[in-house]
Amino acid sequence: MADIKTFIWDEKYECMGEDERRELVGKRLIDCVKRTYANAPYYKKKLDKAGVSPDDIKSLDDIEKLPFTDKLDFRDNYPFGTLAVPRDQLVRFHASSGTTGKMKVVGYTANDVELWSDALCRCFAMSGMQKGDLVHIAYGYGLFTGGLGPHYACQKFGSVAIPVSGGNTARQIQILTEWQPQVICCTPTYMLHIIDTIEKNGMDKSLVNLRSGIFGAEAWTHEMKDQIESRIGLTAFDIYGLTEICGPGVGCSCQYCEDQIHINSDMFWPEIVDPETGKVLPEGELGELVFSSVCKEGVPMIRYNTHDLTRIHYGKCACGRTTPRIDKITGRADDMLIIRGVNVFPTQIETAVMRYKEVLPHYMIYVDRINNLDVISVKIELNPASFPDTMKGLEKLTKSIEGDIASITGIHAKVQLVEPRSLPRSEGKMVRVIDSRFKK
């Protein structure tokens, strides 16, 4: 690992006492509930249905009175129904994949963008970034939060963003070896792919001058962390976030808590709840991660259930921070797949498949990890009544379906057309996904 020098970006908030933090978050929660109730009709309806008034929330202790929000709120109010401010107060939209093919659309005010940058600056400091560092950003730019979030946070931090975006590995390596940035931001699996390519081409890895890697957007193991660090000589940090809450920057690991993530809890209050009962669980118990983005203006989410499975820990860390920490995310309670940092739902693939009369609505999805990259393939049964009778026709159909899946999900899936009735059937709930990434 590289020699990392870290510091605390905002000691006032990152090192405050637990009682002081709870009082601050309580005040922010009260204000957030009032604003959201008054300006977001979907949330007023939700609270009214639960029999809860904003006046019932007098401190953070009352948070459990509030109902949960989740991805269905985005689906049911697509595209702009979750906004808590008029659109003319926004400066940006981001979005991530949602259920039934609909994106989760999040609007940001200028204050939201500033808040996001501040949260990321805390993470940058935690991961050893220094003012003036060149920061190689290989997350995708656009609606995905991974690119633009760190990009503008670099400006606030005082480092220099290199907006490489994703793909074109040869160009990525050229910049890494010739420009020699000190920090890289990307998914951990893509970092491994970059390393594999460097080794395959017999290049001198000492030309890569990376000190820190800030990796996120997908679950990854400590073993993958060790492999990245040993093969390229940097120190790897785990950054956590989701578009619905702000994007990357909700939390990050430090040099002392490698398998835990500090949460910026004055901005994003975390709870761990029982997946069955919704009751808040005590420290150290496994449950679903819930956030309240108490400072957000555009789309504040209150008690948003991420369905990420983890545990929470309290107490002062050796780095000096007193923020609560969660274990690394290793799974999700719902059916969402994360493929190379992109959220993919089986229903999105089904949307593409069912556009074609040449195939039947019987398909299976297979996910694996090959050469350190997530790959996804889809087997689909042909319709004996109307499938093409030439090899050229079958190839054209395959490419067309692959194109539609890529258009809907943002990822490439290899499609294999198979004989009718050759895939499993079920009289109950159909298991359509075989995920082998974590079984090896």
C-alpha positions in Angstrom: 0.0 0.0 0.0 1.0 3.6 -0.6 2.0 5.9 2.3 -1.3 7.8 2.9 -1.5 11.1 4.7 -5.1 11.9 5.7 -6.8 14.7 7.5 -10.3 15.7 8.7 -12.2 18.1 6.3 -14.7 19.5 8.8 -13.9 18.7 12.4 -17.0 20.5 13.7 -19.3 18.0 12.2 -17.2 14.9 11.8 -15.9 14.9 15.4 -18.9 16.2 17.3 -20.3 14.4 20.3 -23.2 11.9 19.8 -25.7 13.9 21.9 -24.8 17.1 20.0 -25.1 15.4 16.7 -28.5 13.9 17.6 -29.8 17.3 18.6 -28.6 18.9 15.4 -30.1 16.1 13.2 -33.3 16.4 15.2 -33.6 20.1 14.3 -32.8 19.4 10.7 -35.3 16.5 10.6 -38.1 18.7 12.0 -37.5 21.3 9.3 -37.1 18.7 6.6 -40.4 17.0 7.4 -42.3 20.3 7.5 -40.8 21.4 4.1 -41.5 18.0 2.4 -45.0 17.7 3.8 -45.8 21.3 2.6 -44.3 21.0 -0.9 -44.3 17.4 -2.0 -47.9 16.1 -2.4 -46.9 12.5 -2.4 -45.3 12.8 1.0 -48.3 14.7 2.5 -50.5 11.8 1.3 -48.1 9.3 2.9 -48.0 11.0 6.3 -51.8 11.6 6.3 -52.3 7.9 5.6 -50.0 7.0 8.5 -51.8 9.4 10.8 -48.7 11.5 11.4 -48.5 15.3 11.4 -45.2 17.3 11.1 -46.1 18.7 14.5 -45.7 15.2 15.9 -41.9 15.3 15.2 -40.3 17.2 18.0 -36.9 15.5 18.1 -34.9 12.8 16.5 -36.5 10.3 18.9 -39.7 10.7 17.0 -38.2 9.5 13.7 -39.7 6.1 14.1 -43.2 7.6 13.9 -42.5 8.5 10.2 -43.4 6.0 7.4 -40.7 4.6 5.2 -40.1 5.8 1.6 -38.6 3.6 -1.1 -38.0 3.1 -4.8 -41.8 2.7 -5.4 -42.2 6.3 -4.4 -40.0 7.2 -7.4 -41.9 4.8 -9.7 -45.3 6.0 -8.7 -44.4 9.7 -8.9 -42.2 9.5 -12.1 -40.7 11.7 -13.3 -40.9 14.8 -11.0 -43.5 13.9 -8.4 -41.0 13.6 -5.6 -39.8 17.2 -6.0 -40.1 19.4 -2.9 -39.3 22.7 -4.7 -40.5 24.2 -7.9 -38.4 23.2 -11.0 -37.1 26.7 -11.5 -35.2 26.4 -8.2 -33.2 23.4 -9.6 -29.8 23.5 -11.2 -29.5 19.8 -12.2 -31.1 16.4 -12.6 -29.6 13.0 -12.0 -31.2 9.6 -12.3 -30.6 6.0 -11.8 -32.3 2.8 -13.0 -35.6 2.1 -11.4 -38.3 -0.6 -11.3 -40.3 -1.4 -14.4 -37.8 0.4 -16.5 -38.6 3.8 -15.0 -35.7 5.9 -13.7 -35.4 7.3 -10.2 -35.2 11.0 -11.0 -33.6 13.4 -8.5 -33.5 17.1 -8.8 -30.7 19.2 -7.1 -30.8 22.8 -6.0 -27.6 24.8 -5.9 -27.5 24.2 -2.1 -27.9 20.4 -2.8 -24.9 20.4 -5.1 -22.9 22.4 -2.5 -23.9 19.9 0.2 -23.0 17.0 -2.1 -19.6 18.5 -2.8 -19.0 19.1 0.9 -19.8 15.5 1.7 -17.4 14.3 -1.0 -14.7 16.6 0.3 -14.9 14.8 3.6 -14.5 11.5 1.8 -11.6 12.8 -0.2 -9.8 13.9 2.9 -10.6 10.5 4.5 -8.9 8.8 1.5 -5.7 10.8 1.5 -6.4 13.2 -1.3 -4.2 16.3 -1.2 -4.8 19.8 -2.6 -3.3 19.9 -6.1 -3.6 16.2 -6.7 -4.6 15.0 -10.2 -7.8 13.0 -9.9 -8.5 10.5 -12.6 -12.3 10.1 -12.7 -13.3 6.9 -14.6 -16.9 6.8 -13.5 -19.5 7.6 -16.2 -20.5 11.2 -16.7 -24.2 12.1 -17.4 -27.3 11.1 -15.5 -25.2 8.7 -13.4 -23.9 10.5 -10.3 -20.4 8.9 -10.3 -18.8 11.3 -12.7 -20.1 14.8 -12.1 -20.3 14.4 -8.3 -16.5 13.9 -7.8 -15.8 16.3 -10.7 -17.3 19.4 -9.0 -16.1 18.3 -5.5 -12.5 18.4 -6.8 -13.0 22.1 -7.5 -14.2 22.7 -3.9 -11.4 20.5 -2.5 -8.6 22.1 -4.5 -7.6 19.1 -6.5 -7.6 18.8 -10.3 -10.2 16.6 -12.0 -9.4 14.6 -15.1 -12.8 13.8 -16.6 -11.9 10.6 -18.4 -15.3 9.0 -17.9 -15.8 5.2 -18.5 -14.5 2.9 -21.2 -11.6 3.2 -23.7 -9.2 1.3 -21.4 -6.2 2.1 -23.7 -6.8 5.8 -23.2 -7.3 5.3 -19.5 -3.9 3.6 -19.2 -2.2 6.2 -21.4 -3.3 9.0 -19.0 -2.4 6.9 -15.9 1.1 6.3 -17.2 1.8 9.6 -18.9 -0.1 12.1 -16.8 0.5 10.2 -13.6 -2.5 11.2 -11.5 -2.3 10.5 -7.8 -5.9 9.5 -7.2 -8.4 7.4 -9.3 -12.2 7.2 -8.9 -13.9 4.2 -10.5 -15.6 0.9 -9.8 -13.3 -1.7 -8.2 -13.9 -4.2 -10.9 -12.9 -1.7 -13.6 -9.7 -1.0 -11.7 -8.9 -4.7 -11.8 -9.6 -4.7 -15.5 -7.2 -1.8 -16.0 -4.5 -3.7 -14.0 -5.2 -6.9 -16.0 -4.7 -4.9 -19.3 -1.5 -3.3 -18.1 -0.1 -6.7 -17.1 -1.3 -8.4 -20.3 0.5 -5.8 -22.4 3.7 -6.2 -20.5 3.7 -2.6 -19.4 5.8 -1.2 -16.6 3.4 -0.8 -13.6 5.9 1.6 -11.9 4.8 4.2 -14.4 1.4 4.3 -12.6 1.8 6.8 -9.8 -1.5 6.3 -8.0 -1.5 6.8 -4.3 -5.2 6.4 -3.5 -8.2 4.6 -5.2 -11.7 5.7 -4.3 -13.9 2.8 -5.4 -17.6 2.3 -5.2 -20.9 1.9 -7.1 -20.9 -1.9 -6.5 -20.4 -4.4 -3.7 -16.8 -5.6 -3.4 -14.9 -7.8 -1.0 -11.9 -7.3 1.2 -10.1 -9.9 -1.0 -10.7 -7.7 -4.0 -9.3 -4.7 -2.1 -6.2 -6.7 -1.2 -5.7 -7.7 -4.8 -6.0 -4.2 -6.1 -3.6 -2.8 -3.5 -1.0 -5.5 -4.0 -1.0 -5.4 -7.8 -0.8 -1.7 -8.4 0.5 -0.3 -5.1 -2.2 2.2 -4.1 -4.4 2.3 -1.0 -8.0 1.4 -1.8 -11.0 3.2 -0.1 -14.7 2.2 -0.3 -17.0 5.1 -1.0 -20.7 4.7 -0.6 -23.7 6.5 -2.0 -26.9 6.3 -4.0 -28.6 8.8 -6.3 -31.8 8.9 -4.2 -29.8 10.3 -1.2 -27.2 12.4 -3.0 -24.8 10.2 -4.9 -21.3 9.1 -3.9 -20.3 10.8 -0.7 -22.9 9.5 1.8 -19.9 7.8 3.4 -16.4 6.4 2.9 -13.9 4.1 4.6 -10.8 5.5 6.3 -7.3 4.1 6.8 -8.3 2.7 10.2 -11.7 1.1 9.4 -11.0 -0.8 6.1 -14.1 -2.8 6.2 -16.4 -0.1 7.6 -17.7 3.1 6.1 -18.0 6.4 8.0 -21.5 7.9 7.4 -21.9 11.7 7.1 -24.7 11.4 9.5 -25.3 15.1 10.2 -26.5 15.2 6.5 -27.7 11.6 6.0 -29.1 10.1 9.2 -28.7 6.2 9.1 -30.9 3.6 10.7 -30.8 -0.2 10.5 -34.2 -1.8 10.5 -35.5 -5.4 10.6 -36.5 -6.4 7.0 -39.7 -8.1 8.3 -41.0 -5.7 11.0 -39.4 -2.4 10.1 -38.3 -2.0 13.7 -35.0 -0.2 14.4 -32.3 -2.7 15.3 -29.6 -2.1 17.9 -25.9 -1.6 17.2 -24.2 -4.6 15.5 -27.3 -6.4 14.2 -27.8 -7.1 10.5 -30.6 -5.3 8.8 -31.7 -3.0 6.0 -30.1 0.4 5.8 -32.4 3.4 5.9 -31.5 7.1 5.4 -33.1 10.4 6.0 -31.4 13.1 3.9 -32.3 15.9 6.3 -30.5 18.7 4.5 -31.6 18.1 1.0 -34.0 20.6 -0.7 -34.8 19.3 -4.2 -35.8 15.7 -3.3 -35.4 15.1 0.4 -36.0 11.4 1.2 -37.1 10.7 4.7 -36.6 7.2 6.0 -35.6 5.9 2.6 -35.1 2.1 2.7 -32.1 1.3 0.5 -32.6 -2.5 1.1 -28.8 -2.7 1.4 -27.9 -5.2 4.2 -25.4 -4.1 6.8 -24.7 -3.4 10.5 -24.1 -0.1 12.2 -21.3 0.8 14.8 -20.9 3.8 17.1 -17.9 5.2 19.0 -14.8 7.2 18.1 -12.6 5.8 15.4 -8.8 5.8 15.5 -8.9 8.5 12.7 -10.6 10.9 15.2 -14.1 10.9 13.7 -17.1 10.1 15.8 -19.5 9.5 12.9 -21.4 6.2 12.9 -19.9 3.5 10.7 -21.6 0.7 8.7 -20.1 -2.5 7.5 -19.2 -2.9 3.9 -22.3 -3.5 1.8 -22.3 -7.2 0.7 -25.9 -7.7 -0.5 -29.3 -6.2 -1.2 -32.6 -7.5 0.1 -34.5 -6.9 -3.1 -34.0 -8.3 -6.6 -31.9 -5.5 -8.0 -28.6 -6.5 -9.7 -25.6 -4.2 -9.8 -23.6 -4.8 -13.0 -20.4 -2.8 -13.3 -21.9 -0.1 -11.1 -25.2 0.1 -13.0 -28.5 -0.9 -11.3 -30.4 -3.5 -13.4 -33.8 -5.0 -12.7 -35.0 -8.2 -14.3 -38.2 -6.4 -15.2 -36.2 -4.0 -17.4 -34.9 -7.0 -19.4 -38.4 -8.4 -19.6 -39.5 -5.1 -21.1 -37.0 -5.6 -23.9 -37.8 -9.3 -24.5 -41.5 -8.8 -24.7 -41.2 -6.4 -27.6 -40.5 -9.3 -29.9 -43.1 -11.7 -31.3 -40.3 -14.0 -32.4 -39.6 -15.0 -28.8 -41.6 -16.3 -25.9 -41.8 -14.6 -22.5 -39.6 -17.3 -21.0 -36.1 -16.3 -20.2 -33.3 -16.7 -17.7 -30.6 -14.2 -16.6 -27.1 -15.4 -15.7 -24.6 -13.1 -14.0 -21.0 -14.0 -13.4 -17.6 -12.4 -12.9 -15.0 -13.2 -15.6 -11.5 -11.7 -15.7 -12.6 -9.4 -12.8 -15.5 -7.9 -14.8 -19.2 -8.5 -14.2 -20.9 -10.1 -17.2 -24.5 -10.8 -17.8 -26.2 -13.1 -20.3 -29.8 -13.8 -21.1 -31.3 -17.0 -22.5 -34.6 -16.6 -24.3 -36.9 -19.2 -25.8 -37.8 -18.8 -29.5 -41.4 -18.7 -30.5 -42.0 -21.8 -32.8 -44.7 -19.9 -34.6 -42.7 -17.0 -35.8 -39.0 -17.2 -35.3 -36.6 -16.5 -38.3 -35.8 -19.6 -40.3 -32.3 -18.6 -41.4 -29.1 -18.2 -39.4 -28.8 -14.6 -40.7 -32.3 -13.9 -39.4 -31.5 -15.3 -36.0 -28.3 -13.3 -35.7 -30.2 -10.1 -36.6 -32.8 -10.8 -34.0 -30.2 -11.5 -31.3 -28.4 -8.2 -32.1 -31.7 -6.3 -32.0 -32.6 -7.7 -28.6 -29.2 -7.0 -27.2 -29.5 -3.4 -28.5 -32.8 -2.9 -26.8 -31.5 -4.3 -23.5 -28.5 -2.0 -23.6 -30.8 0.9 -24.4 -33.1 0.2 -21.4 -30.5 -0.8 -18.8 -27.3 0.9 -19.9 -25.3 -2.4 -19.9 -24.5 -5.0 -22.6 -26.0 -8.4 -22.1 -25.1 -11.4 -24.4 -28.3 -12.9 -25.7 -28.7 -16.6 -26.5 -31.8 -17.8 -28.3 -32.8 -21.3 -27.3 -35.3 -23.9 -28.2 -38.9 -23.7 -27.0 -39.5 -25.3 -23.6 -35.8 -25.7 -22.9 -35.8 -23.3 -19.9 -37.2 -24.0 -16.4 -40.8 -23.4 -15.5 -42.4 -22.7 -12.2 -45.9 -22.8 -10.8 -44.9 -20.4 -8.0 -42.6 -17.4 -8.0 -40.2 -17.8 -10.8 -36.5 -17.5 -10.1 -35.2 -15.9 -13.2 -31.7 -14.8 -12.0 -28.7 -17.1 -11.5 -26.0 -14.9 -9.9 -22.7 -16.8 -9.6 -20.4 -13.9 -8.7 -20.3 -14.6 -5.0 -20.5 -18.4 -5.0 -16.9 -19.0 -6.0 
